[in-house]
Amino acid sequence: MTTSASAPYGLKVSFVVHAIADLLFAIPLFIAPAFTLGLFGWQTIDPIAARIAAAALFGIGIESWLARNAPLSSFLAMLNLKVIWSLACTVGIAWSLLEGAHGRPPMAFGILAIFVVFHAVWVYWRMVVGKLR
């Protein structure tokens, strides 16, 4: 494979969808963490921790947008990051829900489902890119 090999269209679309999803959560979480998390049923809100989470979403989401048209070889490191990030979030959210965090608000299960889906997507694309290299 040359460094100019093009990434599959579906991978590029996945990066764009991920960028949009991350930014849709990051912007309100960064601007108004108490209000945003309150809508999701959080009972205790740490605005510093919420804004750190928003910053991570900004970083990953914006990089997803910037990298969407990169050569295939450039996707590998970002996919590794996305696999690790989504797995850690999935485990962390599930663990917190098992402990009864915030009274287990229904939206937390929705957020968990989003991370599970994205994790599956990233693992799939990581395997595909690994085979194409």
N, C-alpha and C positions, 0 to 999 in steps of 0.2 A: 504494500500500500504506500502511496506517496503522501506527503503531508498535505497535498491539495485535494485529496479524495473528499468527496462531498458526503455529508451526513444524510441518512435517510430522511425523507420528508416527515414521517411520523415522529421522529426524534426531534426535529426542529419544531413541529407543532406542540409536542409535549413541553418543550422549553418555553414556548410562548404562553401556553396555558398556565404553566407553573409561575411564570413571571407575573401574569395578571392576578392569579390567586394570591400570591405572596403580597403584592402591592395592595390588593383590596383589603387584606387584613392588617398590613403594616401601617398604612396611613392613619386610619382611625385609632389604632392601638398606640401609635406614637403621639398623636395630637391630643387625644382624650382617653387615656388608659382607664380611668375609673368609670367613665360613662360606657365605654366600649365593653369592658369586662363585666360591668353590671348588667348589660343587655344579655350576656351569655350566662348569667347566674352566679358569677363569682361573688363570694361573700366577703372575702378579704382581698384587698388589692394593694400591691406594692408597685407604685408608679415607676420606680427605678428598674425593677426586674421586668416589668411590662415593656418599658422602652428598650431595654436590652434585647428582649425577644423581638420587638419590632425592628430593631437595628439588624438583627440576624436575618429577618425576613426581607428587609430592604437589600441587604448584601447579596443574598442568594437569588432573590427575584430580579434585581437589576442585572446581575451577572448572567442570569438565564436569558434575559432580553438581549444583552450585548453579545452573547455567544451564539445566538440562534443561527447565524449564518457562517459560523467559523468552519474551518476544515474539520473533517471527522476526527483527526488526531487530537484536536483541542477539546473534544467533548469528554475524553476519558477522565481527566482529573475532576472535572465538574460532576460527572456522574458518580465518581467515588465519593465525593463530598455529599451529594444528594442521598446516596444509599446510606451512608453513616448517619447523616442528620435525620432522615426520615425514620430510620430504625430507632435511634435514640429517643426521638420525640414519641414514637409509638409506644415504646417500652415505658418511658416516663409518664405519659398520660395514662396508660392502662394501669400502671402501678398506683398512681395517685387516685384513680377512680376506685381501685380495689380497697384503698385505705379510706375511702369515703370523702375525698377532698371536696370541699364546698357543697356538701350534700349531694354530690353526683348530679350536677345540672345536666339536663338532656343535651344541651348544646356541646358539652364536653365530649359526649359520645359521638356527636357529629364531627367534631374536630378530630377525634381519634380515628374515625372512619376515613376522613380526608387524608390523614397521614398514612394509614394502611394502604389506601389506593395509590397514593404517590409512591410509597415504598415499593409496591409491586411493579409500578411503571418503571421506576429507576433500576430495579434489579433486572427487569426484562431488557431494558436498553443497554445496561452495562454488559450483559451477556452477549447481546447482539454486536455491540461495538468491539468487545473482546474477540469475537470470531472474525470480524471484518478487518482487524488489524493484521 
